[in-house]
Amino acid sequence: MVSYKHIWEALIHSGSQSSAILGIVALAGAVLIGALATGTAIADTPLRATFANAQEEPDFSGLPKFHTSDPQYDQFLNEYFMRHLSVDESGIYYDRGPLLGAVDHMWVIEWDLWMLPWIDRSAMGLKRQHKSDEDAILTTLMNLPVDKYGYAWGAAFAGEPRDNIGGWKPQFGWPWPKYNRNYTVTKPCGWDFNDSDDTTHSGWTAKDITLDEKPLEFSLAGRISGPHPELLSPEFDVDVFQAPIIELDITYRTDSTKKNIGNLINGLKVYWTTDKHQAFSEKRMVTIDFTNLPPSKYPELYPVVNNNSEVRYSLYLPMYLHSDWGREGNKVTRLKVIPAGPNSEDVTLLVNYVRATYDVRLVTNNSTLINATHHFYMFNGDQNFLAAQMPKLRRAMVFMNEHLKGKSDHLLSSAWLVGHDGIGGYESGHGVYGSYWDLMPGGVYEVDTSAAYYRALLSMASLEEAAAKRGIKTPVVSVVGPDNKKMITYKETPESLRALAAKVKKQIEKSFWNEETGRFARNIDINGKKYDYGFAHMNLMSLAFGVGTDSQRDSILSWIEGERIVSGDTSTGADIYHYRFGPRVTTKRNSTYYYWAWNHDRHDAPNNFQFAWGNQMQDGGAVPFTSFFDLVARTSTKRQDEIDKAFERTKEIQKWYLDVKSAGGTGSNFYRPYYDNHPERGRQQSPTPGGIGLDREFLSDSSLGTIFMERAFMGIDSHDECVLSVSPAVPSQLKKIGVENVYFRGNHINIEAGKGYVSFAGSKIPNGNGLKAKVTLMAPSGSTVYVDGKPVNSTANPDGTLTVITDLKPVYIKASN
């Protein structure tokens, strides 16, 4: 017998939950590639972004190219970058799933938003994505559900595939943990109907529905035969703490052209019994309006297909918000589903799954939606895109401010969710994570989610100003409040958002700082306990986002550099860069602090190599995006010594890259020969567990490590409407640094920087009207700034730099005294 439970657990146990994501992403990539190949939008969504005038083959003349005063270094920079950009056969993601910039999951876009906005993605060519002109990132962002509470989902809305695996798509949140990881029950409280040999339908019975003898399309199937259809689950016994959410996927089909099946969902109801109330009652019932995305209010997310012959709904019901379900203490014993109201006879039902399961929402999704919209809009200037996004962004901000208590606590709190309490151990239901790091308990407060929130507040302020400047009228928006009753209206202004951001920054610096170790703890549990396993990634990302006082920044960087030894750490000194391309994600061995399912796996196979130090990315492993934040954190100090250290760090990356290249790997297997059969160099993840992520499912995470010249050393960004910012940090070891073809609002900008100067010579700016360049130079005290030889006014900054704003055109800007 092959069932969802067995296959999912096979993925988990044979490859670990973290490496099981390979199968998830490979499937996701395959599905998306299929959509791209046929030219259809993701999930048949109504909004579709495309690449205008893109050709089949890549246009290398429009893609970025780095240059410095060191030709050998240039060769490394460009080769490393292009291998990950993957526009031709040499790329590690070319012509296979997943594709860089073409996966509709927010956890990927979380890193895409740094990697791709400044690149002319139409110049990447359509051949790489099977000739489709789909802009998957913008399409995903425009169609991402933001539900009635303001929560941004994990992916563009799409039905979970009806197959014998199921459950792999991070749609509502993350794919795990699911009901089959509940160690407190003996009977299942979720059903995926994926066993083709199951003739009993896992114990489900029906009234006024003639059930098929076997599952159809891996679904519980039947034809409505009477006026009062209902489906009755088998008996079970689960505490509501283990099952705060009900997931239900249902399809209606008809052969009749006279039957309107589009309204049948309005009759759906879900009843339940408890150990204390063993009869079904209207008191213990919810309707379709209880779902996070009621179809009547979000019809665009439930498209009708096949000329009204089939409609499908993937529904999520926040049962913990119902007073007769609650958060804990009640035991649910049975479900009854009324799939439709009257006049539904002769309609065929397919139920893909019914799951009473965990609250797997990711706290980071809302920040990612706002930050990604900000980064892509600031570089592309697409006002239609901005207009489409603003109502959703405002609702997403309310969710963070109110439901996640950003406005009151000045940190994001996961307390409104269920199981996100930061408690590790073996007890089911506790320690559900809130971000990309999916093995460690998230905590009520997390430094990475709060830092991303800080960034999102600033991004939202900038977008509000951009919308106002462009005359974009955004309607007043409201969401259902945390009490599931009161409506909360968005009332923020750019000023209020920036004021709140300043408070959040201070609170992060106060709440997460560990005086004993001189770095930020990752999270704080429901009892107020901080957890610090040397989370280098979270510390460096926070610094890169602008969080951290000067003394905190110095303390963190001295620890990462190996100059300061933290007592009790497993990895210290030079060993922090054991993997050469970047620092370890964590520096202190973590043997126990994981969420319950991972601890049970460790208990069952304690000697499995995947549990050894360094063989799990979240316990001493490494991935290149940590290196990206490392370099940005160093260069943003605007201190020459830190800039020079950052450059020397990239020279070590260059040596590593050349060693990898000498092993003979090519294309999608570029990294494999160097690491295969060499565990001392590190174990790559996929298809077995490993501690380093350089390719495959780490498509955006690893690629982010290749753009350090653009972001860390050139300091290229755009925070304000129509303004391209350049804040170079030129290493003493180089006379000049530069990049060609920064794609900004339809223009290809060439930027070069050296000691005291920035040049835009050679830029192609056909759409430069109203665009500005904001250039910040490291210059001697008392310097004057000249634009094409003429002195101009400049602003002195607290860090000793000078800033000048001028029209964006091929000018030469220099500071001298």
C-alpha positions in Angstrom: 0.0 0.0 0.0 1.3 3.4 -1.0 -0.1 6.3 0.9 0.6 10.0 1.4 1.7 9.3 4.9 4.2 6.6 3.9 5.6 8.6 1.0 5.9 11.8 3.0 7.6 10.0 5.9 9.8 8.2 3.5 11.0 11.6 2.2 11.4 12.8 5.8 13.3 9.8 7.2 15.4 8.9 4.2 16.5 12.4 3.4 15.5 14.5 6.5 12.9 17.1 6.4 15.4 19.7 5.3 16.6 17.6 2.3 13.0 16.5 1.5 12.6 20.0 0.2 14.6 18.9 -2.8 11.7 16.8 -3.9 9.3 19.6 -3.1 11.2 22.2 -5.1 11.9 19.8 -8.0 8.2 19.1 -8.2 7.4 22.8 -8.0 9.9 23.6 -10.7 8.5 20.9 -12.9 5.0 22.2 -12.5 6.1 25.8 -13.1 8.1 24.8 -16.1 5.1 23.1 -17.5 3.1 26.2 -17.1 5.8 28.3 -18.7 6.1 25.9 -21.6 2.4 26.3 -22.4 2.4 30.0 -21.9 -0.2 29.8 -19.2 -0.1 31.9 -16.0 0.7 30.3 -12.7 -2.5 28.6 -11.4 -4.6 30.3 -14.2 -4.4 33.5 -12.2 -6.0 36.6 -13.6 -3.0 38.8 -13.4 0.0 37.9 -15.5 3.4 39.7 -15.9 5.5 39.2 -19.0 8.9 40.1 -20.3 8.3 42.7 -23.1 10.3 42.3 -26.3 12.4 39.4 -24.8 14.1 37.2 -27.3 14.6 33.4 -27.2 18.4 33.6 -26.7 20.1 35.6 -24.0 21.3 39.0 -24.8 24.7 39.2 -23.1 25.1 42.8 -24.1 22.3 43.7 -21.7 23.4 41.6 -18.8 25.6 42.7 -15.9 29.4 42.6 -16.2 31.8 43.4 -13.4 35.2 45.0 -13.8 38.0 46.1 -11.5 41.7 46.9 -11.8 42.4 43.2 -11.5 41.6 41.2 -14.7 41.9 37.8 -13.0 39.6 38.8 -10.3 37.2 40.1 -12.9 37.1 36.7 -14.6 36.2 35.1 -11.3 33.5 37.6 -10.5 31.7 37.3 -13.9 32.1 33.5 -14.2 30.8 32.9 -10.7 27.9 35.2 -11.3 26.9 33.9 -14.7 27.0 30.2 -13.6 24.2 31.1 -11.1 22.3 33.4 -13.4 22.0 30.4 -15.6 21.1 31.8 -19.0 22.8 29.2 -21.0 24.0 25.6 -20.8 26.9 26.5 -18.5 24.5 27.6 -15.7 23.8 25.3 -12.8 20.0 25.9 -13.1 19.7 26.0 -16.9 16.9 24.0 -18.5 15.9 22.1 -15.4 13.8 22.5 -12.4 13.9 24.7 -10.4 14.7 27.8 -12.4 16.3 30.9 -10.9 13.6 33.6 -10.8 10.8 31.2 -11.8 9.5 29.6 -8.6 6.3 30.8 -7.2 7.2 30.4 -3.5 7.8 33.2 -1.1 10.7 31.5 0.6 12.6 31.7 -2.7 11.5 35.3 -3.5 12.8 36.2 -0.1 16.3 35.9 -1.7 15.2 36.8 -5.3 14.4 40.3 -4.1 18.1 40.9 -3.6 19.4 38.9 -6.5 17.3 40.0 -9.4 15.6 43.4 -9.4 18.7 45.3 -10.8 19.1 42.8 -13.7 17.4 43.1 -17.1 15.7 39.8 -16.8 14.3 40.0 -20.3 17.9 39.9 -21.5 18.2 36.5 -19.8 16.3 35.0 -22.7 13.2 32.9 -22.9 14.9 29.7 -23.9 15.9 29.1 -20.3 12.2 28.9 -19.4 11.0 26.9 -22.3 10.3 30.0 -24.4 7.6 31.4 -22.1 7.5 35.1 -21.7 6.1 34.7 -18.1 7.7 36.9 -15.5 7.1 34.4 -12.7 8.2 36.7 -9.8 5.9 39.6 -10.6 3.1 37.3 -11.5 3.5 35.5 -8.1 3.7 38.8 -6.2 0.5 40.2 -7.9 -1.5 37.0 -7.3 -0.2 36.0 -3.9 -3.2 35.7 -1.6 -3.4 38.1 1.4 -6.3 36.7 3.4 -9.0 38.3 5.4 -6.7 38.7 8.4 -3.9 40.3 6.2 -1.7 37.2 6.3 0.3 36.7 3.1 0.4 33.1 2.0 3.4 31.0 1.0 2.9 30.8 -2.7 0.7 32.0 -5.6 -2.6 30.2 -5.2 -2.9 26.8 -6.8 -4.5 23.5 -6.0 -2.3 20.9 -4.5 -1.6 18.2 -7.1 -3.8 15.2 -6.9 -1.2 12.5 -6.9 0.2 9.9 -4.6 2.6 12.3 -2.8 0.7 15.5 -2.2 1.4 18.0 0.5 4.6 19.3 -0.9 3.7 22.8 -2.0 4.2 25.6 0.6 0.9 27.3 -0.1 -0.6 28.3 3.2 2.7 28.3 4.9 5.3 25.5 5.0 4.8 21.9 4.0 5.5 20.5 7.4 4.8 19.6 10.1 1.6 17.9 9.2 -0.9 15.8 11.1 1.2 12.6 10.4 3.9 14.0 12.7 1.5 14.1 15.7 2.9 11.7 18.3 0.0 12.2 20.7 -2.6 10.2 18.7 -3.2 6.7 17.6 -5.8 7.4 15.0 -5.2 9.8 12.1 -6.9 13.2 12.1 -6.0 13.9 8.4 -6.8 12.0 5.2 -5.1 12.5 1.8 -6.9 9.7 0.0 -3.8 8.8 -1.9 -3.8 5.1 -1.7 -5.1 3.6 -4.9 -5.8 0.2 -3.1 -8.0 1.7 -0.4 -11.5 0.4 -0.9 -12.8 1.7 2.4 -11.9 5.3 1.9 -10.1 5.3 5.2 -13.4 4.8 7.0 -15.3 7.8 5.6 -19.0 7.3 5.0 -21.6 9.4 3.2 -25.2 10.3 3.1 -26.9 11.4 -0.2 -23.5 10.8 -1.9 -22.7 7.7 -3.8 -19.0 7.2 -3.1 -16.8 5.5 -5.7 -15.4 2.1 -4.6 -11.8 3.4 -5.0 -10.3 6.9 -4.9 -10.6 8.8 -8.2 -7.5 10.9 -9.1 -6.2 10.2 -5.6 -9.3 11.8 -4.1 -12.3 10.7 -2.2 -14.9 10.8 -5.0 -18.6 10.4 -5.3 -21.8 11.7 -6.9 -24.3 13.7 -5.0 -27.5 11.6 -5.1 -29.8 13.4 -2.7 -30.8 16.8 -1.3 -28.8 16.6 1.9 -25.3 15.4 1.1 -22.8 14.9 3.9 -19.4 13.2 4.5 -18.6 11.7 7.8 -15.0 11.1 9.0 -13.8 8.1 11.0 -13.6 8.6 14.7 -10.4 10.0 16.1 -9.2 11.8 19.3 -7.0 14.8 19.1 -6.4 17.8 21.4 -7.1 21.0 19.5 -3.6 22.3 20.3 -2.4 19.6 17.8 -5.0 20.6 15.2 -5.6 24.4 15.1 -6.2 24.4 11.3 -8.5 22.4 9.1 -7.3 22.1 5.5 -9.9 21.0 2.9 -9.5 20.7 -0.8 -12.8 20.0 -2.8 -13.7 20.0 -6.4 -17.2 20.1 -8.0 -17.8 18.7 -11.5 -20.8 18.5 -13.7 -21.7 17.3 -17.2 -24.7 19.5 -17.4 -24.6 22.8 -19.1 -27.6 23.9 -17.0 -26.0 23.3 -13.6 -24.3 26.3 -12.0 -21.7 24.7 -9.8 -20.0 28.0 -9.1 -22.3 28.7 -6.1 -22.3 25.2 -4.6 -19.4 26.1 -2.3 -21.6 28.6 -0.5 -23.5 25.7 1.1 -20.4 24.1 2.6 -20.3 23.5 6.3 -18.0 21.7 8.7 -19.2 20.2 12.0 -17.3 18.5 14.7 -17.9 16.5 17.9 -15.8 16.5 21.1 -15.2 14.1 23.9 -17.7 16.1 25.9 -20.2 16.7 23.2 -20.6 13.6 21.1 -23.5 14.8 19.0 -23.2 17.2 16.0 -24.6 20.6 16.7 -25.1 24.0 15.0 -23.1 25.4 17.9 -20.0 23.4 16.8 -20.2 24.3 13.1 -18.5 26.7 10.7 -19.5 27.8 7.2 -17.6 28.7 4.2 -17.3 32.3 5.5 -15.1 31.1 8.4 -12.3 30.2 6.0 -9.3 32.5 5.6 -10.2 33.2 2.0 -14.0 33.1 1.6 -14.7 32.5 -2.1 -17.4 35.1 -2.2 -14.9 37.7 -1.2 -11.9 36.4 -3.1 -13.5 35.0 -6.3 -10.3 35.9 -8.4 -8.5 33.2 -6.4 -10.9 30.4 -7.3 -11.0 30.5 -11.1 -13.6 28.5 -13.0 -12.1 26.1 -15.5 -13.4 24.0 -18.3 -16.3 26.3 -19.2 -18.0 26.1 -15.8 -17.8 22.3 -15.8 -15.4 22.2 -12.8 -14.6 24.4 -9.9 -12.0 23.7 -7.1 -11.4 25.2 -3.7 -8.4 24.8 -1.4 -9.7 26.0 1.9 -8.1 26.7 5.3 -10.2 27.1 8.4 -8.6 28.7 11.5 -10.5 26.5 13.9 -8.6 27.8 17.0 -10.5 31.1 16.6 -13.8 29.3 17.3 -14.8 29.4 20.9 -16.0 25.7 20.8 -12.7 24.5 19.3 -10.2 26.8 21.0 -6.4 26.7 21.3 -6.0 23.8 23.8 -7.7 21.5 26.2 -10.6 20.4 24.0 -10.6 17.1 22.2 -12.2 16.7 18.8 -13.4 13.3 17.9 -15.1 13.5 14.5 -15.8 15.7 11.5 -18.8 16.1 9.3 -18.5 17.9 6.0 -21.6 19.2 4.3 -20.1 19.8 0.8 -23.0 21.7 -0.8 -26.5 22.9 -0.2 -29.8 22.1 -2.1 -29.9 21.5 -5.9 -26.5 19.9 -6.0 -27.7 16.5 -7.2 -25.7 14.7 -9.9 -22.7 16.8 -9.2 -19.4 14.8 -8.8 -17.3 15.6 -5.8 -13.5 15.0 -5.5 -12.0 15.6 -2.0 -8.3 15.8 -2.4 -7.7 15.9 1.4 -9.2 16.8 4.7 -6.6 17.6 7.4 -6.9 18.7 11.0 -3.3 19.8 11.3 -0.8 22.3 12.5 -0.5 26.1 12.1 2.3 26.2 9.5 2.1 29.9 8.6 5.4 31.7 8.1 5.8 35.0 9.8 8.3 36.2 7.2 5.9 36.1 4.2 4.3 39.5 4.9 7.7 41.2 5.1 8.9 39.4 2.0 5.8 40.5 0.0 6.4 44.1 0.9 10.2 44.1 0.5 10.0 42.3 -2.8 7.4 44.6 -4.2 9.6 47.6 -3.1 12.8 46.3 -4.6 11.3 45.3 -7.9 9.2 48.4 -8.2 12.0 50.8 -7.4 14.1 49.3 -10.2 11.3 48.7 -12.8 9.0 51.7 -12.1 6.0 49.8 -13.3 3.1 51.9 -12.0 0.5 49.3 -12.9 2.4 46.8 -10.8 2.5 49.2 -7.9 -1.2 50.0 -8.1 -2.1 46.3 -8.1 0.1 45.7 -5.1 -0.7 48.6 -2.7 -4.1 47.3 -1.3 -2.5 44.0 -0.5 0.6 45.5 1.0 -1.5 47.7 3.3 -3.5 44.7 4.5 -0.2 42.8 5.0 1.2 45.6 7.1 -1.9 45.7 9.3 -1.4 42.0 10.0 2.1 42.6 11.2 1.3 45.7 13.2 -1.8 44.2 14.9 -2.0 40.4 14.8 1.7 40.0 15.2 1.9 43.0 17.7 4.5 45.0 15.8 2.9 48.2 16.8 2.6 47.4 20.5 5.6 45.2 21.1 7.9 46.8 18.5 8.9 43.2 17.6 6.9 40.7 15.6 5.2 38.3 18.0 3.9 34.8 16.9 1.7 34.5 20.0 -1.5 34.8 17.8 -0.5 31.7 16.0 -0.7 28.2 17.6 2.4 26.2 18.5 4.8 29.0 17.7 6.1 29.2 21.3 9.8 28.5 20.9 9.6 25.4 23.1 11.9 22.6 21.8 11.9 19.0 22.8 9.8 15.9 22.1 6.3 17.2 22.8 4.2 17.4 19.7 2.8 20.7 18.6 5.4 23.0 20.3 8.2 24.9 18.6 6.7 25.4 15.2 9.0 27.7 13.2 8.1 31.0 11.7 10.7 31.5 9.0 12.8 29.7 6.4 14.8 28.0 9.2 12.5 25.0 9.4 14.1 22.7 12.0 14.6 25.0 15.0 11.7 26.4 17.0 10.8 29.9 15.9 9.9 31.4 19.2 7.4 34.1 20.2 10.0 36.6 19.0 12.7 36.0 16.4 15.5 38.3 15.4 15.3 37.5 11.7 11.5 38.1 11.4 11.7 41.3 13.3 14.7 42.6 11.3 12.7 41.8 8.1 9.8 43.7 9.6 12.0 46.7 10.3 13.0 46.6 6.6 9.4 46.2 5.5 8.3 49.3 7.5 10.9 51.4 5.6 10.0 49.8 2.3 6.3 50.5 2.9 7.0 54.2 3.7 8.9 54.5 0.5 6.1 52.8 -1.5 3.5 55.0 0.0 5.4 58.1 -1.1 5.9 56.6 -4.5 2.2 55.9 -4.9 1.3 59.4 -3.8 3.9 61.0 -6.2 2.5 58.9 -9.1 -1.1 59.7 -8.2 -2.0 56.1 -7.5 -5.3 56.1 -5.6 -5.3 53.2 -3.2 -8.7 52.4 -1.6 -9.1 52.2 2.1 -8.5 48.6 3.2 -9.5 46.7 6.4 -8.8 43.3 7.7 -10.5 41.1 10.3 -8.7 41.7 13.7 -7.1 39.2 16.0 -10.3 38.7 17.9 -11.9 37.4 14.7 -14.6 40.1 14.9 -13.4 43.7 14.8 -12.4 45.2 11.5 -9.1 47.1 11.5 -8.4 49.8 8.9 -5.0 50.7 7.6 -4.2 54.3 8.6 -0.4 54.5 8.3 1.6 57.3 6.7 5.2 57.4 5.6 6.0 59.3 8.8 4.2 56.9 11.1 5.9 53.9 9.4 9.4 55.4 9.8 8.7 56.3 13.4 7.6 52.8 14.1 10.7 51.4 12.3 13.0 53.4 14.6 11.3 51.9 17.6 11.5 48.4 16.2 15.3 48.9 15.5 15.9 49.9 19.1 13.8 47.1 20.5 15.6 44.5 18.4 19.0 45.8 19.6 17.7 45.7 23.2 15.7 42.5 23.3 17.9 40.1 21.4 21.3 41.2 22.5 23.3 38.7 24.5 25.8 40.5 26.6 27.6 37.2 27.5 28.4 36.3 23.9 28.4 39.7 22.3 25.9 38.9 19.6 22.2 38.6 18.9 20.3 35.6 20.2 18.1 34.1 17.5 14.8 33.9 19.4 12.9 34.2 22.6 10.5 31.6 23.8 7.1 31.9 25.5 8.9 31.9 28.9 11.3 34.7 28.0 14.3 32.5 27.4 16.8 33.5 24.7 18.5 31.0 22.5 22.0 31.6 21.2 23.8 29.0 19.2 26.0 31.4 17.4 23.5 32.2 14.6 25.9 33.9 12.3 23.4 34.2 9.4 20.7 36.0 11.5 23.3 38.3 13.1 24.9 39.3 9.7 21.5 39.7 8.0 20.3 42.0 10.8 23.4 44.1 10.3 22.9 44.2 6.6 19.3 45.4 7.1 20.7 48.3 9.2 20.0 46.8 12.7 22.6 47.1 15.4 24.4 49.8 17.2 28.0 50.7 16.3 29.3 48.7 19.3 27.1 45.8 18.5 28.3 45.8 14.9 31.9 45.8 16.0 31.3 43.0 18.4 29.5 40.8 15.9 32.1 41.4 13.2 35.0 40.6 15.5 33.4 37.3 16.4 32.7 36.4 12.8 36.3 37.4 11.8 37.6 35.0 14.5 39.4 37.8 16.4 37.0 37.4 19.4 36.5 33.9 20.8 33.1 33.2 22.3 33.4 30.7 25.2 31.5 27.6 24.6 31.3 27.8 20.8 32.1 24.7 18.8 33.6 26.7 16.0 35.9 29.6 16.7 38.6 31.5 14.9 39.4 30.5 11.4 37.1 27.5 11.6 34.1 29.8 11.3 35.0 29.9 7.6 35.7 26.1 7.4 33.7 25.9 4.1 35.6 28.7 2.6 32.8 30.3 0.5 31.2 31.8 3.6 30.9 31.5 7.4 29.0 28.7 9.1 25.4 29.4 9.7 25.8 28.6 13.3 29.0 28.3 15.5 27.7 26.4 18.5 26.7 22.7 18.4 23.0 22.3 18.9 22.1 18.8 20.0 18.6 19.3 21.4 17.0 22.6 20.5 14.8 21.5 17.6 11.1 21.2 17.0 9.6 17.9 18.1 9.6 15.9 14.8 13.3 16.4 14.2 14.1 15.4 17.7 12.0 12.2 17.2 14.0 11.5 14.0 17.3 12.0 15.9 16.1 9.6 18.7 15.2 6.9 16.1 18.5 7.1 14.3 21.0 8.9 16.6 24.1 7.7 14.6 22.8 8.8 11.3 25.5 11.1 9.7 22.9 13.8 9.0 22.8 14.6 12.8 26.6 15.2 13.0 27.9 18.7 13.5 28.3 20.4 10.1 26.2 17.9 8.2 23.0 19.9 8.7 22.9 23.4 7.4 21.1 24.7 10.5 23.8 23.2 12.7 27.3 24.3 11.6 26.6 24.1 7.9 26.9 26.9 5.3 25.2 28.5 2.3 26.5 31.4 0.2 23.7 33.9 1.1 25.3 34.2 4.5 28.5 35.3 2.8 26.5 38.0 1.0 25.1 39.5 4.2 28.6 39.1 5.8 30.2 41.3 3.1 27.3 43.9 3.1 27.6 44.1 6.9 31.3 44.8 6.7 31.3 47.3 3.8 28.3 49.2 5.2 30.5 50.4 8.1 32.3 52.7 5.7 35.5 51.9 7.5 38.4 51.2 5.2 39.7 48.4 7.4 36.4 46.5 7.3 36.1 47.1 3.5 39.6 45.7 3.0 38.8 42.7 5.2 35.7 42.1 3.1 37.7 42.2 -0.1 40.2 39.7 1.3 37.3 37.5 2.2 36.2 37.5 -1.5 39.7 36.6 -2.5 39.3 33.4 -0.4 36.0 32.8 -2.2 37.9 33.1 -5.5 40.5 30.5 -4.4 37.7 28.1 -3.4 35.9 28.7 -6.7 39.1 27.9 -8.7 39.6 24.7 -6.7 36.0 23.7 -7.4 36.4 24.5 -11.1 39.6 22.4 -11.3 37.6 19.3 -10.2 36.0 19.4 -13.7 32.3 19.9 -12.9 30.1 21.5 -15.6 26.6 22.8 -16.0 24.1 21.7 -13.3 26.8 19.4 -11.8 29.5 22.1 -11.5 29.9 21.7 -7.7 29.4 18.0 -7.5 32.8 16.5 -8.4 34.7 18.7 -5.9 32.5 17.5 -3.0 31.6 13.9 -4.0 33.6 11.4 -1.9 35.2 14.3 0.0 33.2 14.7 3.2 36.1 16.6 4.7 35.3 19.4 2.3 31.6 19.3 3.3 28.5 17.3 2.4 26.3 18.9 -0.2 22.6 18.6 0.4 20.5 16.8 -2.2 19.6 14.1 -2.7 20.8 13.0 0.8 21.1 15.4 3.7 24.1 17.7 3.9 25.5 20.7 5.5 26.1 23.0 2.5 23.7 24.3 -0.1 25.3 25.4 -3.4 22.8 24.3 -6.0 19.5 22.5 -6.7 16.9 23.6 -4.1 19.3 26.4 -2.9 18.8 28.2 -6.2 18.3 31.7 -4.8 20.1 31.3 -1.5 23.3 30.2 -3.2 23.0 32.7 -6.1 22.8 35.6 -3.7 26.4 34.9 -2.8 27.5 35.9 -6.3 26.4 39.6 -6.4 28.6 41.0 -3.6 30.3 43.4 -6.0 27.0 45.1 -6.9 25.6 45.4 -3.5 28.4 45.3 -0.9 31.2 47.1 -2.8 29.3 49.3 -5.3 26.5 49.9 -2.8 23.8 50.0 -5.6 20.2 50.3 -4.4 17.0 52.3 -4.8 15.1 53.4 -1.7 13.1 56.4 -3.2 11.0 57.0 -6.2 13.1 57.6 -9.4 16.4 57.6 -7.4 19.3 55.2 -8.1 21.6 55.1 -5.1 25.3 54.4 -5.3 27.5 54.2 -2.2 30.8 52.6 -3.1 33.2 51.0 -0.7 36.3 50.6 -2.7 39.0 48.3 -1.3 42.5 49.6 -0.9 43.7 46.6 -2.9 41.9 47.8 -6.0 42.2 51.1 -8.0 38.7 50.8 -9.3 35.5 48.7 -9.3 32.5 48.8 -11.5 29.6 47.1 -13.1 27.9 47.5 -16.5 24.2 47.2 -17.3 22.5 47.9 -14.0 18.9 47.9 -15.2 17.1 50.9 -13.8 13.7 51.9 -15.1 14.4 50.8 -18.7 18.0 52.1 -18.7 21.3 50.3 -18.8 23.5 52.1 -16.3 27.3 51.7 -16.2 28.9 52.6 -12.9 32.5 52.8 -12.0 34.0 53.9 -8.7 37.5 54.6 -7.4 39.1 56.7 -4.7 36.8 59.6 -4.3 34.9 59.3 -7.6 31.9 57.7 -9.3 31.5 57.7 -13.0 28.3 56.9 -15.1 30.2 57.1 -18.4 28.9 54.8 -21.1 25.4 54.5 -19.7 22.5 54.1 -22.0 19.7 56.2 -20.6 16.9 56.5 -23.2 14.3 56.9 -20.3 16.1 59.2 -18.0 13.5 62.0 -17.6 13.0 62.8 -14.0 15.5 60.1 -12.8 18.1 61.0 -10.2 21.4 59.6 -9.0 22.1 59.7 -5.3 25.9 59.2 -4.8 27.6 58.9 -1.4 31.3 59.1 -1.4 33.9 58.3 1.2 36.0 61.5 1.1 38.5 63.4 3.2 37.1 65.9 5.7 36.5 69.3 4.1 36.1 67.9 0.6 34.1 69.5 -2.2 32.0 67.4 -4.6 32.3 68.2 -8.3 29.9 67.0 -11.0 31.6 67.0 -14.4 34.1 69.5 -13.0 31.6 71.9 -11.5 31.3 72.2 -7.7 27.9 71.3 -6.3 26.2 71.3 -2.9 26.6 68.1 -0.9 25.3 66.7 2.4 27.7 65.6 5.2 26.7 62.4 6.8 27.4 61.2 10.4 29.7 58.5 9.2 32.0 61.0 7.4 30.7 60.4 3.9 29.3 63.0 1.5 26.1 62.7 -0.5 25.1 64.5 -3.7 22.0 64.1 -5.8 22.2 64.9 -9.5 20.3 64.0 -12.7 20.9 60.4 -13.8 23.1 60.8 -16.9 26.6 59.9 -18.0 28.4 62.2 -15.5 31.6 62.0 -13.5 31.4 62.8 -9.8 34.4 63.4 -7.7 35.2 64.6 -4.1 38.5 66.3 -3.3 39.8 69.0 -0.9 
